[in-house]
Amino acid sequence: MTITEEQSDAAAGVTGLTARTQRTANSIFAGLSVTSASLILVVLAAVATFLLVEAWPAITDTSGELASRVEWIDPEIGESLIQIIGFLVFGTILISTIALLIATPLSIGIALFISHYAPRKLAAGLGYVIDLLAAIPSVVYGLWGAIVLLPAIQPFYNWLGTTLGWIPLFAPDPTTGVVSATGRVALSAGIVLAIMIIPIITAVTREVFLQTPRLHEEAALAMGATRWEMIRMAVFPFGRSGMIGATMLGLGRALGETMAVYMILSPGLSYSFGILQAGNHNTIASYIASQFPEANSQGVAALITMGLALFVITLLVNMLARWVVSRRAAFSGAN
């Protein structure tokens, strides 16, 4: 069977049309991708510009006029906006660190169980539950923490204060000699934040572990490694950058959380490391939420300055995470 000249020309025309269609589709997709990526940068720049412009009156105030017009700054005892921001930054980092120290090992353990230990049906159910926990509003976590967690955990706080009170972290209140009777302390806020970020870290880490090349795992098992040794040799090196990224996502959630901390923590401003003492700590987001409804124009500028400080902290944390991931990329096993 021979191909006529007309059939050959028709085939060439169809091929040319298909090539043009593919080039057009590729151009449209490339344009959409570039636009989407550029939009992220535009939004980030817009947020940074807004914060900087609105906070500029408070940043450039050198006469002390701002402190005299903001109701929650008391210049008579030497308070200033910079001092209050320093207290809040300390409290935010302290509570977020507590949450991260609790949540990270638990999340990695849960992710490992789902990806490498649990039966398939059980793993699917647990994965669904983890994803569902991530969707619960923060106010629900706050209510649960205030009503259920605090009364239940107070005896444990009393034991910590009695047994380990010589450690500064667990030291009781120096004026009363006992830990807080209400449980509204930094440790409680950190525990609730840890419960809130466990689903985020677990979900991302689980997907990273599931992407480990099957050949790497089988090679480790073929050499006589136990399952735990296989995880150490194959899964952890491959998923190290993913674990760091998941941890930073959880940290970002903890740094910016508002309502749960607001409903649980007894606020205060100090540089105390006593996480069982009430009235010593607060976070930037919680402080802004508590002061914003009644703030005047100068107070709003001061609160936006605090928001700018939180924005910078979050940006620095993510930049540090990207730097760590880039340094470890060559050793991740993913290349």
N, C-alpha and C positions, 0 to 999 in steps of 0.2 A: 504494500500500500504506500503510495507516494504522496507527499505533501505538495499541494499546488501552490503557485505563487500568491494567490489570493489568501489562502489559509495562512501562509507564512507572514504576509503583511498584517493580517488580522491579529495573529499571535504577537507580533512585534508591537502593534498598537496597544494591545491589552497590557503587555509587559511595561511599556512606557507609561501608560496610565497608572498602573499599580505603583511604579517607582515614584511618580509625581505625587500620588496620594500618600505614600509612606513618608516622602520628604515633607509634605505639608503637615501631616500628623506629628512628625518629629519636631518640626518647628513650633507648632502650637504647644506641644507638651513641654518643650524646652522653655518657651516663653512663660507658660504658667508656673513652671518650677522656679524660674528666676524671680518672677513676680511674688510668689509666695515667700521665698527666702528673703527678698528685699522688704516685704511687708513686716516680717518679724523684726528686722533692724529698725524700720520706721517706727513701729509701735514702741520698741525699747527706747529709742531716742526721744519719742514724744513723752513717755512717762518720765524719763530722766529730766527732760527740759521742764515739764510741768512742776515736778518736785523742786527743782533748783530755783525756778522763777518765783514760785509761791513761798519758798522758804528763805528767799534772799533777804527780806526785811529783818528776819530774826538772825540770820547769819551775820549780817553787816552791822547789827546793833552793838555799838561800843559804849554808848552813853548810859546804859542801864535803864533806859526808858521802857524797854520791853518788859523787864522783870517787874517794874512798878505797875504795869497795866495787865499782867497776866495773873489771874486770881490764885492759881495753884503754885506760883513761885513766890517764896517769901525771902526778899532780899535782906530783911532785918537779921536773919540768922545765917546770912552768907550764901543762900542758895542762888544758883544761876542756871540758865538753860543748859549750859555745857555740863554742869555737875549732875543735873537730873538725867540728861542723856547718858552720861557715864554710868550712873546707877542702873538705868534701864538696859543698857547694852550688856552690863555684867549679868543682870538677872536673866536676860534673854539667852545669853550664851550658856549660863549655868544650867538652866532648866532644859534647854535643847540638848545639851551634852548628856544630862541624866537620861533623857528619853532615848538618845542614840545608843548609849551604852547598854540599855536594857533591850531595845528593840533589835539591834543588829544581830547579835548571836541567835536570838530566838527566831528571827526571820530567816536567817540562813539555814538553821536547823529545820524549820518547817518546809522551806523550799527543797532541801535535800530529801526529806522524807517523801514529799509529793513526787519528786522527779525520779528518785532512785530506789525507794524502799517500799512505798505503799502499793498495794494491788491497784490495777488500772481503774476499777470501778470506784474504789475508795479515793484514789488520787483525783478523779474527776469531780467527785462530790466535795472534797476538801478545796479544790481549786475554785469551785463555784462559791463556796462559803467565804473564802478569802476575798474574792472579787466583790461579793455582797457587802462585806465589812467595810471595804474602801468607799462604798457609796453612802454609808450612814452619815447624816449631818453631824457637825461638830457639837451643836447644841445638845444633841441626844447623848453624846459621850459626856458632856459636861453635867447634864442632869444625872446620868448614871453614876458618875464619879462623886457628885455631891451627896446623893441620897444613899447609894449602896456601898461604894468603895470606901469612903472616909470612915464611916462607923466600923466597917469590917477590919480595916487595916490599923486602926488606932492602937489596939493591944500590941501589935508588932512594933509600932513606933515607941511605945513605952518600953518594950524589951530592948530595942536598939539604944535608947537613951540611957537605960540602966546598965546594960552590959558593955556597950561600946561608946559610952559618952565621953571617954577620954580622947577619942578621935574627933578632931574639929568638925568634920562633916556631920557627925551624929551628936554633937554636944547639945545639951538641953539649954533652955533659955537661962542666961546668967542671972536674971533678976528673980526668977521663980525657982530655978533649979530643976525644972521638969520640962519635958517636951510639950509642944502645943496640944491642948486638950481637944481642939476641934479638928486637927488633922489637915487644916488648910495651909499646907506648907509647900515648899519648893519640890520636895520629893513626891508629894501627891500629884502635883501638876506634871512632873516628869513622867510618872507612871501612866497617867491618862494620855499624855502625848505619845508615849511609847506604844500604847494600845492602838492609838489612831494611825501611827505610821507603820506598824507591823504589816498591815495588808499591802501597802504600797511597796515596801522593800521586798516582801515575800513574792508578790506577783511578778515583779521585774526579774528578781533573782531566779525564780522558778523557770521562767522562759529562757533565761540565759543558760541555765544548767541543761535544759532540754535540747539546746542547740549544740552541745558538745559532740564532736564527731564520733560516730559509733565505732569507727576503726580504732580510735585512740583508746576507748574504753576496753574494747576486745583485746587489743594488744597488751594492755596492762594486765588483764585477767589471764591472758595466755602465758605471761611470764610468771604466773603463780601469785600475783598480788591478791590480797583480800579485797572485799568491796570497799572498805574504808581506804586502803592503800591506793586503789584505783581512783577513788575520788580525789585523794591528795595529789596524785601524779597526773591525772587527766582532766578532771572536772574543775578543780580550783584554779589551775593555771589558765585554762581556757576562759573561765568566767570571771577572772579577777577584775578586769575593767568593768564588766557589767555589775559586779557586786559594788564596786566603788560608785558607779553611776546611780544605782538603786539607793545606796545609802545617802547620797547627796540629795536625791529627790525627797527622801524621808526627812532629811535635815531641813530642806527648804520648807516643807509643810510644818515642821515643828517651829521654825523661826517665825513664821507668819501667822500661827494659830492665835485666834482672838477669844472666841466665846468660851471654849472649854477652860482656858486658863482664867478668864474673867470670873467664871462661876465657881471655881474651885479654890483659887489662891487668895489668901489674906494679904492684901498688897502692902508694900513698904519700899523704902528706898535706902539701900545700904550696900556695902561691899562684903557682907558677911557670907562665909562659906557654910554656915549652919543650916542645912537643908531640912532640919526638923524644928526650926524656929519660925513662928508665924510673924507676919508684919515686917519682914526683912527684904523681900524680893518682889519684883514685878517685871513684866515684859513690855517691850515697846508697843506691840499690837494691842495688848490688853489695856495699857495706859491710855493709848489714843482712843480706844472705844469708850473708856470710862469718862474721859474729859471732853470729848468732842461735842456732845449734845449741848452743853452750856458754855462753850468757849466763845469769847468775843473775837474780833478780827485779829488782834495781836496773838490771842491764844491759838487760833487756827494756824497762823504762820509758825508758831512754835511747835505745834503738833505735826505739821507737815515737815518741819526740820527733823523731827524724830522719824517720820516716815522715810525721809531721805537717808538717814543713818541706817535704817533697816534695809533699804534698797542697796546701799553700798555693801553692807555685811553680806547679804545674799549673793551679790555679784562677786565679791571676793571669794566666798565659799565655792561657788561654781567654777570660778577661774582656777582655784587651787585643785578642785577635783579634775578638771580637764588636764591640768599639768601633770597630776599623778597618773591619770589614765594614759596620757601620751608617753610618759616615761616607761610605763609597764607594757605598752602595746607590743613591743618587740618580744616580750617574754610570755604573752598571753596564750600562745598556741593557736591563735585565730588567724595568723597570717600564712 
